[in-house]
């Protein structure tokens, strides 16, 4: 299997697009299924047993909320 290159991409979506992706993710999680999403041209397969966390960061100029899914290859 070819080794995957390191990648750090942030993709901005409209509220409607983001909500649709969250709905699909929630459905997959509730059904114990893997979740597949395409980000910047690459298809990502998130296994059903991925670790899920929510991260909140605050600075003097703003705040950030990240929904994170992590898994081992």
TAUR-V164964 format. One record per backbone hydrogen bond with DSSP energy under -1.0 kcal/mol. CO is the residue of the C=O (numbers start at 1). NH is the residue of the N-H. Records with the same first field share a line. If there is no record, write none. Layout:
CO: NH, NH
//
This chain:
14: 18
15: 19
16: 20
17: 21
18: 22
19: 23
20: 24
21: 25
22: 26
23: 27
24: 28
25: 29
26: 30
27: 31
28: 33
29: 32
35: 46
37: 44
39: 42
42: 39
44: 37
46: 35
47: 50
51: 70
53: 68
55: 66
57: 64
62: 59
64: 57
66: 55
68: 53
70: 51
//
